[in-house]
Amino acid sequence: MRIALISHIRHPIAPPFMGGMEAHSHALAADLAGRGHDVTLYAAGDSRPPNGVRLRPIVAEHYDRVYPWHKFHGTDALNAHLDQAFASILPELAEGRYDILHNNSLHRYPPRLARQLGVPMLTSLHVPPFEALRRAVHASGAPWCRFTVCSEHQRQLWSDGAGDRFTHVAPNGIDPDLWQFRAEGDGSAVWFGRITPNKGTGDAVQALRQAGVPLRIFGPIEHEDYFNEAVRPWLGDRISYGGNLAPRDLALEVGRASVALFTPCWDEPFGLAAVEAMSCGVPVAAYDRGAVSEVVTDGCGVLAERNDVPGLASAVLQARGLDRRRVRDLVVRRFALRHMVDCYEELYRLCQAGRADRADEVRFAPWELPDIGLVGGSATESGVGADGIPLTASETASPLTTEMRSV
């Protein structure tokens, strides 16, 4: 198949990855190309796609470099930048050069384009719903325009009742050959991910101080003030920060730990870092929030109540004694990359077959979907949606300027 994989443009799709969404797009592109598909990655121009995947830049460089999210989210400048960027690719997405579009952009234009023009598209939803994208998703479902979520918990959050028949659960997957098994840990704990309040790095620090277990931290510092307040004061012999590592280097560091911490302080859609650790055989101590209990299950870890630091410290001590081989085997059975891509391929075929089905014609207003013949124009004016309901300010803003968090 000729596949267009449309990514978001906040960060480049390049290792070392800034978060789970970047890792997901890169791994998916690589596996699809390895299966013989012709894959084009739509992403920021400073991305580095896998071998065999061509890059189609949406913008010259990722927007966080020019419009840092913590400074510009919700502003007219970033809204206009994003809307212009995604509007610019709509004509070629519509002209039929691809057999299927896989949309990971979190922008409101692509699913509406697919619904209005009958273009086969699968959209993966990696975050809890926010209103701008929720409106687009609920207005766009059709036999040829389908959606995936990565957990049953997330399906419930995105549910709208009538359109649920076009939404499917496709758990995220990891490459077990990258996240290799290690039979024994060295007694340390590891935490890795984006260092930002909603990921709970500071809670991991305090839990490990209470448990008396050394902690190694890895990942990009997304929120520097948070790092300086919640992490930096505790760094020393027992707690260290090792930077943001390339995937293979990170996998080696994770694999030598005796326990991994996963500490979401938001409604976690999946828990990719937990799965990566468990693929190495490392049991997980985690907050039970969002979809975590669907991922860290069956003897793979110990859960603590959300925001319960003493409970998390206790979970760390309990999890260290779990069977590492059992942890590894369960993850390979449930969350290997090949299972995720198998599911996507099946849904690609379902979207393609759906073009033969009838559905009511939809015509979106210009602020919901720009006229392809007038791509350069603004699409952020206020107005009324296709369903006749007035749009709010948050709905006319680009979704990536709402508080977006990677998986």
Secondary structure, DSSP 4 states (H G I P E B T S, - for coil): -EEEEE--SSS-S-SSPSSHHHHHHHHHHHHHHHTT-EEEEEE-TT--PPTT-EEEESSSS-HHHHS-HHHHTT-HHHHHHHHHHHHHTHHHHHTT--SEEEE-S--SHHHHHHHHHT--EEEE--S---HHHHHHHHHH-BTTEEEEESSHHHHHHH--SGGGGGEEE----B-TTTS---S---S-EEEES-BSGGGTHHHHHHHHHHHT--EEEES-BS-HHHHHHHTGGG-SSSEEE-----HHHHHHHHHT-SEEEE--SS--S--HHHHHHHHTT--EEEE--TTHHHHS-TTSEEEE-TT-HHHHHHHHHHHTTS-HHHHHHHHHHHHBHHHHHHHHHHHHHHHHHGGGS--------TTTS--GGGTTS------B-TTSPBPPHHHHS-GGGS-----
